[in-house]
Amino acid sequence: MIPSIPQSLKIYITTEPVDFRKGMDGLAGYVAAHYELDPFSGAVFIFRSKTADKIKVLAWDGTGMVLIQKRLDGRKFVWPAMSRGAISISRTQFEALFEGVDWRRIVPPRYSKPTVA
């Protein structure tokens, strides 16, 4: 169970495994150094362990840094192929990933910008 995340919030998944000894400060520094993104922007950053059975979720909520860790029992998280950079995913895809489902099969809804009549 994870707190509700607004639909408009940016969510990034990192493709390379990270050292899971890193805490929130180490992961925030990793985001800034490797991806040139601001860890205090309010975006959510998702990291995986080398064995892919654990993830860490890092976010700044406006009052402090939040770090959540989850381990799947007997399964591995589905992860994108390794590449340089972080991939942006939708909230629906994040929720599927967090539950251990293959998030790549989740197609986010497409919304068109309303027009003024």
N, C-alpha and C positions, 0 to 999 in steps of 0.2 A: 504494500500500500504506500503510495506516495502522495504528498499534498497536491492539490489541483494546480495545474499550470495554465495560465492564460493562453488562448489559441494564438495570440499575436507574438508571444515570446519566442526569441531565436533559440534554437536547440542545435548544438554542434556535437557530432560524434567524431572522436579521433580514431584514425584507422590503425595507428601503431600502438602496440601494447606499451604500458608504462610500468615503471617500478612501483609496485604496490606498497612499498614502505613510505612513499611520499604521502604527506598529509595535505591539508588544505592550502597551506602556504607554498609548499613545493609544487603542487598542481597548478596553483594560480601563476606561479613563476614560469612553469612549463608552458602554459597557455600563452603568456605574454612573449616568451622567448621563441617558441617553435612555430606559433601560428600568427603572431603579431595581432592578437585579439586582446581586448580589454576584459580581464576576468571580473571586473567590477561594473560591467555594463548592464548586468541583470540577465544576461544570457545564461543558458544551461550548457555545461560541458560534460560529456560522457567519456569515460576512459575504461579500458578493459585490461585485465591481467594477462600475462603470457599464456596461461592455461585456458583463457576465455570462459572460465566458470564464475568469474567475479567481475563486477563493474563498480566504478565509483562515479557519482554524480556530484558535480560542483556547481554552485550558484551563489551569487550575491543577491540577497533579498532586500537590500536597502538599509538594513540595520546590522548585518553581519554576514559572514561567509557561512554557507551551509554545505556540509559534506555528507553524502549518503553512500553506504556501501551495501551491495547485495551479492549473495552467493547462491547459485542454483545448485540444487542437490541432484547429482547424477546426470546433469546435462550441461551443455555449453551454450553461451549466448551466440546468436547468429551475428556475424560481424562482416563489414565490407572488406574487400581486398585491400591490402596495405598500399597506401599511396602517400604522397606528401600533402599535408594540409588536413583540415577538418571539413567534414561534410555536414551540411545543414539538413535536418530532418524535421518532419512535422510533429505536432504534439501527438497525433494518433499513432504515428510510427514509433515515437518514444514510448508511449504507453504499451505498445505491443512488445518492443524490445525489453522493457522493464519486467514484463511478465514472462519473458523467455520464448516468445513467439517469433517466427520469422518475419520481422518488421518490413523486409523488402517486398513482401507480397501485399502490404497495405498501401493502397493508392489514396493519397490525400484528396479530399474534394477540391474541385476547381471552382473558384468564385470569380465572377466577372464584376468589374467595377460598375456600380450603378451610374446611369446617366440621368441628367436633369432633363425633364420633358419640357 
